[in-house]
Amino acid sequence: MRFRRAARRFGRAGGLAGSGLAGSLFLAAAILGAAPARADVVIGVAVPRSGAYVAVGEQVLRGVQAAARDANARGGLDGQTIVLDVQDDACDSNKAVAVANHYATQGVRLVVGHVCSNASLAASEVYAANGTVMITAASVAAKLTDRGLPTIFRVCGRDDDQAKLSATVLAERFREKKIAILNDLTPGSRNLAAATKENLNRIGINEALATAFAAGDADDAALADRLREAGIAVAYYGGDAREMGRLVRISAERGFKPQWFGTSAIATQEFATIAGPASNGVLMTFYLDPRRKPEAAAVVAAFKAEGVEPEGSTIYGYAALQALVAAGTFAHTADSKRIAATLHAERFDLVLGSVGFDGKGDVTAQGYVLYVWNDGAFTYAK
């Protein structure tokens, strides 16, 4: 009961704490990765701040920073002040390993990250070897947790679950249409396309076209023409928001307007901004929108009061750090191995609701649902 009360207090964040000079100093430390002398516990935040997935990285970072401010306003992690060491991995596997080694040499044993699955997979080997807790807000690769590494967790969903939903939607809504399954050769895009194709074929439906392409304006135009010539009516693509935005826009400009179908990678305003009016009607699989959870209402209101819409992975970034703090406070420790054991053993009242983590490190929160883009925003699809 002591823990449940503490978790509820942390979950009811009445606003983004840390205003004024003290808040500015904290934000400077968080953004620059500098830990002031009085810091009690440093938590790493590994996100892409450059490259194709920077928009998702900013969402996660924004959520983590807000959670850290709120936690510190309530006593930090079991009474210890939290300072963030933010590192850019650019969604690159080699850079992610370098970031993980940086945390290892600095004695940082609690990390929120990474965003891209390839980065998380590479870095998690280093974290596991050092007993570091890594909790990701956005990496969906099933392999990440299927290896059973005891200190690796996620608050988001799994790509195999996402692929199952995508295949089900394609089968139920577009069985009689010509379907194309596309990937851009990046690991995440390739894996999601392959898993969706496998699930669709298992249902008994064969796609009309499955192909890979190199992202870029010229290749997007050539791909649009190829899809149109093949009579494609539905195009599934598992790539990032920038590339899908360009592909959807360029296709529309060339008079080709199929039913586009994306994934959690396009759950950012950047997609709609790039695609423009052609984004209307685009389908997308993404986690349950936590902004609608009553447990997240105060946090969402605090973001909006600052003029920030906590879209996409923002609340999941908040939940990732919130889970670390709740586990550490419950166990009365900042020790990573004890926090990992607590995450596996207990349930926590987070902005995602009352959740736990299974033996693999997967969160027990509700998985993926279908969304549709309209007028620059995504809402639940009917």
C-alpha positions as CSV (number, residue, x, y, z in Angstrom):
1,M,0.0,0.0,0.0
2,R,2.9,2.4,0.7
3,F,4.0,2.0,-2.9
4,R,0.6,2.4,-4.4
5,R,0.1,5.7,-2.6
6,A,3.6,6.9,-3.7
7,A,3.0,5.9,-7.3
8,R,-0.3,7.7,-7.4
9,R,1.2,10.9,-6.0
10,F,3.9,10.8,-8.7
11,G,1.3,10.0,-11.4
12,R,-0.8,13.0,-10.5
13,A,1.6,15.6,-11.9
14,G,-0.2,18.9,-11.5
15,G,2.1,20.7,-13.9
16,L,5.6,20.9,-15.3
17,A,7.7,21.8,-12.2
18,G,11.0,23.7,-12.4
19,S,10.0,27.2,-13.5
20,G,12.2,30.2,-13.1
21,L,16.0,30.2,-12.6
22,A,16.1,26.8,-10.9
23,G,14.2,25.3,-13.8
24,S,16.4,26.9,-16.3
25,L,19.5,25.6,-14.7
26,F,18.0,22.1,-14.6
27,L,17.0,22.3,-18.3
28,A,20.5,23.4,-19.2
29,A,22.0,20.5,-17.4
30,A,19.5,18.1,-18.9
31,I,20.1,19.3,-22.5
32,L,23.8,19.6,-22.3
33,G,24.3,16.5,-20.3
34,A,26.2,18.2,-17.6
35,A,25.7,16.9,-14.1
36,P,26.0,19.6,-11.4
37,A,28.0,18.8,-8.3
38,R,24.9,18.4,-6.1
39,A,23.3,15.8,-8.4
40,D,22.3,12.7,-6.6
41,V,21.3,10.4,-9.4
42,V,22.1,10.8,-13.2
43,I,19.7,9.2,-15.7
44,G,20.9,8.8,-19.3
45,V,18.6,9.8,-22.1
46,A,19.6,8.4,-25.5
47,V,17.6,9.7,-28.4
48,P,18.2,10.8,-32.0
49,R,18.8,14.6,-32.1
50,S,20.0,14.3,-35.7
51,G,18.9,12.2,-38.6
52,A,15.6,11.0,-40.0
53,Y,14.0,10.3,-36.6
54,V,14.8,13.5,-34.8
55,A,11.1,14.4,-34.4
56,V,10.4,11.2,-32.5
57,G,13.6,11.8,-30.4
58,E,12.4,15.3,-29.5
59,Q,9.0,13.8,-28.4
60,V,10.6,11.3,-26.1
61,L,13.1,13.9,-24.7
62,R,10.3,16.3,-24.0
63,G,8.4,13.7,-22.1
64,V,11.4,12.6,-20.1
65,Q,12.4,16.2,-19.2
66,A,8.8,16.9,-18.0
67,A,8.8,13.7,-15.9
68,A,12.1,14.6,-14.3
69,R,10.9,18.0,-13.4
70,D,7.8,16.6,-11.9
71,A,9.7,13.9,-10.0
72,N,12.2,16.4,-8.6
73,A,9.4,18.6,-7.4
74,R,8.1,15.6,-5.4
75,G,11.5,14.6,-4.0
76,G,13.2,13.0,-6.9
77,L,14.1,9.3,-7.0
78,D,13.6,8.2,-3.4
79,G,14.8,11.6,-2.2
80,Q,17.6,11.9,-4.7
81,T,17.7,14.7,-7.2
82,I,17.5,13.6,-10.9
83,V,19.8,15.1,-13.5
84,L,19.6,14.0,-17.2
85,D,22.6,13.1,-19.3
86,V,21.2,13.5,-22.8
87,Q,23.1,11.9,-25.7
88,D,22.5,11.8,-29.5
89,D,22.7,8.4,-31.1
90,A,21.3,9.6,-34.5
91,C,19.4,6.2,-34.7
92,D,22.8,4.7,-35.7
93,S,23.9,1.4,-34.2
94,N,27.5,2.3,-33.9
95,K,26.8,5.6,-32.3
96,A,24.3,3.9,-29.9
97,V,27.1,1.6,-28.7
98,A,29.3,4.6,-28.2
99,V,26.6,6.3,-26.1
100,A,26.1,3.1,-24.1
101,N,29.9,2.9,-23.5
102,H,29.9,6.6,-22.4
103,Y,27.2,5.8,-19.8
104,A,29.2,2.8,-18.6
105,T,32.4,4.8,-18.1
106,Q,30.4,7.6,-16.4
107,G,28.8,5.2,-14.0
108,V,25.3,5.9,-15.3
109,R,23.2,2.8,-14.7
110,L,19.7,4.0,-15.5
111,V,18.9,4.9,-19.1
112,V,15.8,6.0,-21.0
113,G,16.4,5.0,-24.6
114,H,17.0,4.4,-27.4
115,V,14.3,5.3,-30.0
116,C,15.2,3.2,-33.1
117,S,15.2,-0.5,-32.6
118,N,18.5,-1.1,-34.3
119,A,20.1,1.4,-31.9
120,S,18.4,-0.2,-28.9
121,L,19.4,-3.7,-30.0
122,A,23.1,-2.7,-30.3
123,A,23.3,-0.7,-27.1
124,S,21.4,-3.1,-25.0
125,E,24.2,-5.6,-25.2
126,V,26.4,-3.1,-23.4
127,Y,23.8,-2.2,-20.9
128,A,23.1,-5.9,-20.1
129,A,26.8,-6.5,-19.6
130,N,27.0,-3.6,-17.1
131,G,23.8,-4.2,-15.2
132,T,22.3,-1.0,-16.6
133,V,18.6,-0.6,-16.8
134,M,17.5,0.5,-20.2
135,I,13.8,1.4,-20.8
136,T,12.7,2.5,-24.2
137,A,9.7,4.6,-25.1
138,A,9.8,3.8,-28.8
139,S,11.8,0.7,-29.9
140,V,9.3,-1.9,-31.1
141,A,11.6,-4.8,-32.3
142,A,10.4,-8.1,-30.8
143,K,14.0,-9.3,-30.5
144,L,14.8,-6.5,-28.1
145,T,13.0,-8.2,-25.2
146,D,12.7,-11.7,-26.6
147,R,16.3,-12.3,-25.6
148,G,15.3,-12.1,-22.0
149,L,17.9,-9.6,-20.9
150,P,16.9,-8.9,-17.3
151,T,17.6,-5.1,-17.3
152,I,16.0,-4.3,-20.7
153,F,12.4,-2.9,-20.7
154,R,10.0,-1.0,-22.9
155,V,6.8,1.0,-22.3
156,C,5.8,0.9,-26.0
157,G,4.5,-2.0,-28.1
158,R,6.2,-4.7,-30.1
159,D,6.5,-4.8,-33.9
160,D,5.1,-8.3,-34.2
161,D,1.9,-7.2,-32.6
162,Q,1.9,-4.1,-34.9
163,A,2.4,-6.3,-37.9
164,K,-0.5,-8.6,-36.9
165,L,-2.9,-5.6,-36.6
166,S,-1.7,-4.2,-39.9
167,A,-2.3,-7.5,-41.7
168,T,-5.7,-7.9,-40.1
169,V,-6.8,-4.4,-41.2
170,L,-5.5,-5.1,-44.7
171,A,-7.4,-8.4,-44.8
172,E,-10.7,-7.1,-43.4
173,R,-10.8,-3.8,-45.3
174,F,-9.0,-4.4,-48.5
175,R,-9.3,-8.1,-49.3
176,E,-10.4,-7.4,-52.9
177,K,-7.9,-4.6,-53.6
178,K,-4.4,-4.8,-55.0
179,I,-2.0,-4.4,-52.1
180,A,1.7,-3.3,-52.2
181,I,4.0,-3.8,-49.3
182,L,7.0,-1.4,-49.3
183,N,10.2,-0.9,-47.4
184,D,13.1,1.5,-47.7
185,L,15.9,-1.0,-46.8
186,T,16.3,0.4,-43.3
187,P,16.1,-2.3,-40.5
188,G,12.9,-1.1,-38.9
189,S,11.1,-0.6,-42.2
190,R,12.3,-4.0,-43.6
191,N,11.3,-5.9,-40.5
192,L,7.8,-4.4,-40.3
193,A,7.2,-5.0,-44.0
194,A,8.4,-8.6,-43.8
195,A,6.3,-9.3,-40.7
196,T,3.2,-7.7,-42.2
197,K,3.6,-9.7,-45.4
198,E,4.0,-12.9,-43.4
199,N,0.9,-12.3,-41.4
200,L,-1.1,-11.3,-44.4
201,N,0.0,-14.4,-46.4
202,R,-0.9,-16.6,-43.3
203,I,-4.4,-15.2,-43.5
204,G,-4.6,-16.4,-47.1
205,I,-4.1,-13.1,-48.9
206,N,-1.2,-12.4,-51.3
207,E,0.0,-8.9,-52.0
208,A,0.2,-7.8,-55.6
209,L,3.6,-6.3,-55.1
210,A,6.3,-6.4,-52.4
211,T,9.4,-4.2,-53.1
212,A,12.2,-2.2,-51.5
213,F,13.3,1.2,-52.7
214,A,15.9,3.8,-51.8
215,A,14.4,6.8,-50.2
216,G,14.7,10.1,-52.1
217,D,12.6,12.4,-54.3
218,A,13.6,10.9,-57.6
219,D,13.1,7.3,-56.3
220,D,9.8,8.3,-54.8
221,A,8.5,9.6,-58.2
222,A,9.7,6.4,-59.9
223,L,8.0,4.3,-57.2
224,A,4.8,6.2,-57.5
225,D,4.7,5.6,-61.2
226,R,5.5,1.9,-60.8
227,L,2.7,1.5,-58.2
228,R,0.2,3.3,-60.5
229,E,1.1,1.2,-63.5
230,A,0.6,-2.0,-61.4
231,G,-2.9,-0.9,-60.4
232,I,-2.1,-0.7,-56.7
233,A,-5.0,0.5,-54.6
234,V,-3.5,0.1,-51.1
235,A,0.2,0.9,-50.3
236,Y,1.6,-0.2,-46.9
237,Y,4.9,1.3,-45.9
238,G,6.8,1.0,-42.6
239,G,9.2,3.9,-43.0
240,D,9.8,7.1,-41.2
241,A,7.6,10.3,-41.2
242,R,9.8,12.3,-43.5
243,E,10.0,9.7,-46.2
244,M,6.4,8.7,-46.1
245,G,5.4,12.3,-46.1
246,R,7.4,12.9,-49.3
247,L,6.1,9.7,-50.9
248,V,2.5,10.5,-50.2
249,R,2.9,14.1,-51.4
250,I,4.9,13.3,-54.6
251,S,2.5,10.5,-55.5
252,A,-0.5,12.9,-55.2
253,E,1.3,15.5,-57.3
254,R,1.7,12.8,-60.0
255,G,-2.0,11.9,-59.8
256,F,-1.6,8.7,-57.9
257,K,-3.7,8.5,-54.7
258,P,-4.0,5.0,-53.3
259,Q,-5.0,4.2,-49.7
260,W,-1.7,4.8,-47.9
261,F,-1.1,2.8,-44.7
262,G,1.8,3.6,-42.3
263,T,3.0,2.6,-38.9
264,S,3.9,4.2,-35.5
265,A,6.9,5.8,-37.3
266,I,4.6,8.5,-38.7
267,A,2.9,9.4,-35.5
268,T,4.3,13.0,-35.6
269,Q,3.1,16.3,-37.0
270,E,6.1,16.2,-39.3
271,F,4.4,13.7,-41.5
272,A,1.3,15.8,-42.1
273,T,3.4,18.9,-42.6
274,I,5.5,17.3,-45.4
275,A,2.6,15.4,-47.0
276,G,0.2,18.4,-46.9
277,P,-3.4,17.8,-47.9
278,A,-2.5,14.4,-49.3
279,S,-2.1,13.2,-45.7
280,N,-5.9,13.2,-45.3
281,G,-7.2,9.7,-45.0
282,V,-3.8,8.0,-44.5
283,L,-4.1,5.1,-42.1
284,M,-1.6,4.3,-39.3
285,T,-1.1,1.8,-36.6
286,F,0.1,3.3,-33.3
287,Y,-0.1,2.6,-29.6
288,L,-3.2,3.5,-27.6
289,D,-3.2,7.3,-27.4
290,P,-2.2,8.0,-23.8
291,R,-3.5,11.6,-24.0
292,R,-6.9,10.1,-23.6
293,K,-6.0,8.2,-20.4
294,P,-7.5,9.8,-17.3
295,E,-4.2,9.1,-15.5
296,A,-2.4,11.3,-18.0
297,A,-4.9,14.2,-17.9
298,A,-2.9,16.5,-15.6
299,V,0.4,15.9,-17.5
300,V,-1.4,16.6,-20.8
301,A,-3.0,19.7,-19.4
302,A,0.4,21.0,-18.2
303,F,2.0,20.5,-21.6
304,K,-0.8,22.3,-23.3
305,A,-0.6,25.1,-20.8
306,E,3.0,25.6,-22.1
307,G,1.8,25.6,-25.7
308,V,3.0,22.0,-26.4
309,E,0.8,19.3,-27.8
310,P,2.2,16.0,-26.3
311,E,1.8,14.0,-29.5
312,G,3.2,10.7,-30.5
313,S,5.8,9.3,-28.1
314,T,5.9,12.3,-25.7
315,I,3.8,10.6,-23.0
316,Y,5.6,7.4,-23.5
317,G,8.9,9.2,-22.8
318,Y,7.2,10.6,-19.6
319,A,6.1,7.0,-18.6
320,A,9.6,5.6,-19.2
321,L,11.2,7.9,-16.7
322,Q,8.2,7.7,-14.4
323,A,8.6,3.9,-14.2
324,L,12.2,4.2,-13.2
325,V,11.4,6.7,-10.5
326,A,8.4,4.7,-9.2
327,A,10.5,1.5,-9.0
328,G,13.4,3.2,-7.3
329,T,11.1,4.9,-4.8
330,F,9.3,1.7,-4.0
331,A,12.6,-0.2,-3.5
332,H,14.3,2.8,-1.7
333,T,17.3,2.6,-4.0
334,A,18.9,3.9,-7.2
335,D,20.7,0.6,-7.7
336,S,19.9,-0.6,-11.2
337,K,19.7,-4.3,-10.5
338,R,17.3,-3.8,-7.7
339,I,15.2,-1.4,-9.8
340,A,15.1,-4.0,-12.6
341,A,13.9,-6.6,-10.2
342,T,11.2,-4.3,-8.9
343,L,10.1,-3.4,-12.4
344,H,9.6,-7.1,-13.1
345,A,7.8,-7.8,-9.8
346,E,5.5,-4.9,-9.2
347,R,2.7,-2.9,-10.8
348,F,2.9,0.9,-11.2
349,D,0.4,3.7,-11.5
350,L,1.8,5.6,-14.4
351,V,0.4,8.0,-17.0
352,L,-0.4,4.8,-19.0
353,G,-2.6,3.5,-16.2
354,S,-1.8,0.7,-13.8
355,V,0.9,-1.4,-15.6
356,G,3.6,-4.0,-14.9
357,F,6.4,-5.6,-16.9
358,D,6.5,-9.3,-17.9
359,G,9.4,-11.6,-17.6
360,K,10.8,-10.3,-21.0
361,G,10.5,-6.6,-20.0
362,D,7.4,-5.9,-22.1
363,V,4.9,-3.5,-20.6
364,T,1.4,-4.9,-19.9
365,A,-0.4,-1.8,-21.3
366,Q,-2.8,-2.1,-24.2
367,G,-1.2,-2.5,-27.6
368,Y,-1.8,-1.1,-31.0
369,V,-4.9,0.5,-32.5
370,L,-5.8,1.9,-35.9
371,Y,-5.7,5.7,-36.6
372,V,-6.5,7.9,-39.6
373,W,-4.9,11.3,-40.4
374,N,-7.2,14.2,-41.2
375,D,-6.6,18.0,-41.1
376,G,-3.1,17.6,-39.8
377,A,-3.9,15.3,-36.8
378,F,-4.6,11.6,-36.3
379,T,-7.6,10.2,-34.6
380,Y,-9.0,6.7,-34.0
381,A,-10.2,5.1,-37.2
382,K,-13.8,3.8,-37.4
